[in-house]
Amino acid sequence: MAGWLFVDAALEQGEELLFRRVCVLRRGRRSIGGEVNVTDRRLLFVPNRLEQLVGVRVVEVARDAVDHVTVVPAPPGTARFAALPGAPRARAEVDADGELLVLRLEEAAVLAQVLELGR
């Protein structure tokens, strides 16, 4: 993505990037800003530079480890707040090897479709 805030995902030799969007990863009560990247081999959450300064690391999941993706739409009536920071967004709940990754992003349904294509 643009600017100094985001870091490109480190791709392996021959790996193809299929999807890349700004998102927020929920870890308990903490929201971590960054980008979700889906390649032909992996799902990667790359925290932004500010999050990396406080020790947040890249989350990596093999595509074949993704068991299920659930898309939870934004609550009704929240579209008018979409431009505001912290506004409710749709989320994708990715179940991978018993771990649940909760990713808030505008195109949660598209992320789910990309992940389902690789199965």
Secondary structure in CASP SS format (residue, H / E / C, confidence):
PFRMAT SS
TARGET T0000
AUTHOR 0000-0000-0000
METHOD secondary structure of the structure
MODEL  1
M C 1.00
A C 1.00
G C 1.00
W C 1.00
L C 1.00
F C 1.00
V C 1.00
D C 1.00
A C 1.00
A C 1.00
L C 1.00
E C 1.00
Q C 1.00
G C 1.00
E C 1.00
E C 1.00
L E 1.00
L E 1.00
F E 1.00
R E 1.00
R E 1.00
V E 1.00
C E 1.00
V E 1.00
L E 1.00
R E 1.00
R E 1.00
G C 1.00
R C 1.00
R E 1.00
S E 1.00
I E 1.00
G E 1.00
G E 1.00
E E 1.00
V E 1.00
N E 1.00
V E 1.00
T E 1.00
D C 1.00
R C 1.00
R E 1.00
L E 1.00
L E 1.00
F E 1.00
V E 1.00
P E 1.00
N C 1.00
R H 1.00
L H 1.00
E H 1.00
Q H 1.00
L H 1.00
V C 1.00
G C 1.00
V C 1.00
R C 1.00
V C 1.00
V E 1.00
E E 1.00
V E 1.00
A E 1.00
R H 1.00
D H 1.00
A H 1.00
V E 1.00
D E 1.00
H E 1.00
V E 1.00
T E 1.00
V E 1.00
V E 1.00
P C 1.00
A C 1.00
P C 1.00
P C 1.00
G C 1.00
T C 1.00
A H 1.00
R H 1.00
F H 1.00
A C 1.00
A C 1.00
L C 1.00
P C 1.00
G C 1.00
A C 1.00
P C 1.00
R C 1.00
A C 1.00
R E 1.00
A E 1.00
E E 1.00
V E 1.00
D E 1.00
A E 1.00
D C 1.00
G C 1.00
E E 1.00
L E 1.00
L E 1.00
V E 1.00
L E 1.00
R E 1.00
L C 1.00
E C 1.00
E C 1.00
A H 1.00
A H 1.00
V H 1.00
L H 1.00
A H 1.00
Q H 1.00
V H 1.00
L H 1.00
E H 1.00
L H 1.00
G C 1.00
R C 1.00
END
